[in-house]
């Protein structure tokens, strides 16, 4: 048995891909990114919450303030990385996971849609900073 709580947000940000032969994606361009943050866990707290939605909204407010209208390539958490939608999902996961501190949520899946047809995601335990990818910022 698993409970899930999802909160979503949309905002515009820019990036350009830094891979060999990126085509038009190598030029700076904007996306209306849609972010889905889904927390999961096997139990609820004494208030029957998996995670406090207001805490998740506040974390999304902070993330939106950082990335809205920004060029991802210019931010330190993307330095040395191709700012793909996959990388963006990882960066957002690490920013949003602390919203579950003290709550019974055990994992967070962040899905980032870059348009109506394409999305990527990253899922890991909340509080898990043992991954090999650094996410400064």
Helices and strands as residue ranges (DSSP letters): E 3-15, G 23-26, E 29-41, H 53-67, G 72-74, G 76-78, H 85-96, G 97-100, E 107-113, E 119-125
